[in-house]
Amino acid sequence: MLDQEQCRQARLSRDRRFDGLFFVGVKTTGVYCRPICPVRPPLEKNVLYFPSAIAAANAGFRPCLRCRPDSAPGSAAWQGTFTTLQRALRLIQDGALQQGDLPALAERLGVSDRYLRQLFERELGISPKQYALYQQSLFAKKLLHETKLPITDIALASGFHSLRRFNDCFQRQFQLTPRAVRKSNGEAGGGIHLFLASRPPYHWPLLQRFLVARLIPGLEWCDELSYGRSFRIGTAQGHFTATFDAERCGFDIALEIDDLQHLAGAVQTIRRVLDLDADIALIESSIAAVFSVSQLSNKGPSNSGLPNSGLRLPGIWDPFEAGVRAILGQQVSVAAARNLVQQVVQAFHPGDVDSLHYFPQPEQLAQSDLDFLRMPGARKTTLRAFAERAALQRIGDDPAALQGIKGVGPWTIDYIRMRGLSDPDVFLAKDLGVMKALAQCEHRIDPDAAAPWRSYLTFHLWNRL
């Protein structure tokens, strides 16, 4: 949490780099706002500062209908320093408590449900279920503002199985009814169109070049300003196109999905794939120090001086796809790896070559002889063994357990963590490109000095080649 003076300066300047890092409660109106709210700034004596939207809500404030706190980029800072808490928050946002109960979530995290409740109470002052309901209500509010979906569909998409339950929870959280939000803001757009914000800077051209070099036709599409792909999530499938808006520093998302119950998880995954929630100023202060260039002031976000400031961590849709791409990319060029992945996708896509492709499921690869791939038999065996493991258990819960598969080593596991799970602290020390970049550096680079952002250091080194 920034100090009082930093918050005051940030809200008065409406600096987008602070968007989502804190929220402003206005005592005279009872609302809480983003620091970029366009309304006339209230007097300092009339405001309180909160590290998160849910902290402001717990203090009795309701969300502003002008700046819409539900649209602020996420902040890693307020999520606490514990890995268990961070994983729990991510899984809840992906719908873990909508599809299961608290004991099942705790078991997946390797802790007791009692400990998990204590962790949430200590760090956030609420229970896991309260956190889940607030996130569901925030997502519903965003859909009410930005889509034409009927309120019944919005309730379903937000994880509520009863319209009455949705209305009661929404009004309790925001002191507003869903119909009041819809009436006051009209019906924007058609279908599912959302805007997902990030904090500047965002180096879209660099991310776009990275994605184009690895693009699989039919599965993905990309042009100068947009990226899109097909996806599967749970029992649902769909596709999206994200168009970069430099002025607002975010993406306009056009999305289609055949089961609205998985919409929230899909949107959360899109945020991860595009790395929209990174506190880029904090990250680049660590990276800048490693390269011995101008460092960020500890007073808050500023220009890092890095040659590729705003570089993001491009994600892959899920850990299984990341693992397949990593195995096929072992000891070959980027172009060769892309061709192999394209062969895999096309092999499991019968019919029109110009229609939408989906990445094959673990069961499909596990049962295939993979004769269509021109690569060593040992690597095909590794790919099938990996697919068999993925068909039986979640790859993302314990990537280190993959070490038992012959042909899956530390580089492959780290690649899965870095791109399939978007772990920010992975350094690919044995990667050929990283080693070449390190050899070209004028001074010795200490990767540990970039922790916990070593994944970003890896990408900065790749981009120095």
GIGI-V599782 format. One record per backbone hydrogen bond with DSSP energy under -0.5 kcal/mol. NH is the residue of the N-H (numbers start at 1). CO is the residue of the C=O. E is the energy in kcal/mol with one decimal. If there is no record, write none. Layout:
nh->[NH NH]
co->[CO CO]
e->[E E]
This chain:
nh->[7 8 9 10 11 12 13 14 15 18 19 20 21 22 23 24 25 25 26 27 27 29 30 31 32 33 35 37 46 47 48 50 56 57 58 59 60 61 62 64 68 71 72 76 79 80 86 87 88 89 90 91 92 93 94 95 96 98 99 100 105 106 107 108 109 110 110 111 116 117 118 119 120 121 122 123 124 125 126 131 132 133 134 135 136 137 138 139 140 141 142 143 144 145 146 147 148 154 155 156 157 158 159 160 166 167 168 169 170 171 172 173 174 175 181 182 183 184 185 186 188 188 192 193 194 196 196 197 197 198 203 204 207 208 209 210 211 212 213 214 214 215 217 218 219 220 221 223 227 228 229 230 231 233 236 238 239 240 241 242 243 243 244 244 245 246 249 250 251 252 253 253 254 254 255 255 256 258 262 263 264 266 267 268 269 270 271 272 273 274 275 276 278 280 283 284 285 286 286 287 288 289 290 291 292 293 300 309 311 314 315 316 322 323 324 325 326 327 328 329 330 332 337 338 339 340 341 342 343 344 345 346 347 348 348 349 355 357 364 365 366 367 368 373 375 379 380 381 382 383 384 385 386 387 388 389 390 391 392 392 393 397 398 398 401 402 403 404 405 406 408 409 413 414 415 416 417 418 419 420 420 421 423 428 429 431 435 436 437 438 439 440 441 441 447 449 450 451 453 455 456 456 457 458 459 460 461 462 463 464 465]
co->[3 4 5 6 7 8 9 10 10 15 16 22 18 18 50 33 23 48 31 25 46 26 26 26 62 24 22 34 43 44 25 23 52 53 54 55 57 56 30 32 64 68 69 277 76 77 82 83 84 85 86 87 88 89 90 92 91 95 95 96 101 102 103 104 105 106 107 106 112 113 114 115 116 117 118 119 120 120 120 127 128 129 130 131 132 133 134 135 136 137 138 139 140 141 142 143 191 150 151 152 153 154 156 155 162 163 164 165 166 167 168 169 170 171 177 178 179 180 181 182 145 186 255 191 253 194 251 71 195 249 310 202 203 204 205 206 207 208 209 210 211 212 215 220 216 216 228 226 242 221 240 219 238 236 233 231 256 229 254 227 241 252 225 242 250 244 245 245 196 243 194 251 241 252 192 253 239 237 259 260 157 262 263 264 265 266 267 268 269 270 272 271 275 278 279 280 281 282 283 283 284 285 286 287 289 288 297 306 308 312 273 419 318 319 320 321 322 323 324 325 327 329 333 334 335 336 337 338 339 340 341 342 343 344 345 346 352 218 361 361 362 363 365 370 373 376 376 377 378 379 380 381 382 383 384 385 386 387 388 389 389 394 394 395 398 399 400 401 402 404 405 407 409 410 411 412 413 414 415 415 416 416 417 426 427 428 431 432 433 434 435 436 437 438 445 446 447 448 450 424 424 453 453 454 455 456 457 458 459 461 462]
e->[-2.3 -2.3 -2.5 -2.3 -2.5 -2.0 -1.8 -1.0 -1.5 -1.7 -1.4 -0.6 -2.2 -0.7 -2.8 -2.6 -0.5 -3.3 -3.1 -0.7 -2.9 -0.7 -2.5 -0.6 -2.4 -2.9 -0.5 -1.8 -1.7 -1.6 -2.3 -2.7 -1.5 -2.3 -2.3 -1.0 -1.8 -2.0 -2.4 -2.0 -0.8 -2.4 -1.3 -0.5 -0.9 -1.0 -2.3 -2.6 -2.4 -2.7 -2.1 -2.7 -2.5 -2.3 -1.5 -1.5 -2.5 -1.0 -2.0 -1.0 -1.8 -2.9 -2.4 -2.0 -1.7 -0.9 -0.7 -2.5 -2.1 -2.1 -2.1 -2.5 -2.1 -2.4 -2.5 -2.3 -2.9 -1.3 -0.9 -2.2 -2.4 -2.6 -2.1 -2.4 -2.4 -2.2 -2.5 -2.3 -2.2 -2.3 -1.9 -2.1 -2.4 -1.9 -2.2 -2.0 -1.0 -2.2 -2.3 -1.7 -2.9 -1.7 -1.5 -2.7 -2.3 -2.6 -2.4 -2.4 -2.8 -2.2 -2.0 -2.2 -2.5 -2.1 -1.7 -2.3 -2.6 -2.2 -1.1 -1.2 -0.6 -0.6 -0.6 -0.9 -2.2 -0.5 -2.8 -0.6 -0.6 -2.1 -2.6 -1.8 -1.7 -3.2 -2.1 -1.8 -2.5 -2.5 -1.8 -0.6 -0.9 -1.2 -0.6 -0.7 -1.2 -2.6 -2.4 -2.3 -2.2 -2.8 -1.6 -2.2 -2.5 -2.3 -2.3 -2.3 -2.1 -2.1 -2.1 -3.6 -0.5 -2.6 -3.3 -0.5 -3.1 -0.6 -1.1 -1.4 -2.6 -2.6 -3.9 -0.6 -2.4 -0.5 -2.4 -0.5 -2.6 -2.0 -2.0 -1.7 -0.8 -1.9 -2.6 -2.3 -2.0 -2.2 -2.1 -1.8 -3.0 -2.2 -0.9 -2.4 -0.6 -1.7 -2.1 -2.7 -1.3 -1.1 -0.5 -1.9 -2.6 -1.4 -1.6 -1.8 -0.7 -2.4 -1.3 -1.2 -1.4 -0.9 -2.5 -3.3 -2.1 -2.4 -2.3 -2.5 -2.2 -2.6 -2.5 -1.1 -1.2 -1.2 -2.5 -2.4 -2.0 -1.9 -2.4 -2.4 -1.9 -2.0 -2.4 -2.5 -2.0 -1.0 -0.7 -1.6 -1.3 -2.2 -0.8 -1.6 -2.6 -1.4 -1.2 -1.8 -1.2 -0.6 -1.5 -2.2 -1.9 -2.4 -2.5 -2.4 -2.4 -2.2 -2.5 -2.0 -2.4 -1.8 -0.8 -0.8 -1.9 -0.7 -0.6 -0.6 -1.5 -2.0 -1.7 -1.3 -2.3 -0.5 -2.2 -0.7 -2.1 -2.8 -2.2 -2.0 -2.3 -2.7 -2.7 -0.7 -1.6 -1.1 -2.9 -0.6 -1.9 -1.5 -2.5 -2.2 -2.3 -2.5 -1.8 -1.1 -0.7 -0.8 -0.8 -1.6 -2.1 -1.2 -2.5 -2.5 -0.7 -0.8 -1.2 -2.2 -1.8 -2.3 -2.4 -2.2 -2.0 -1.5 -1.2]
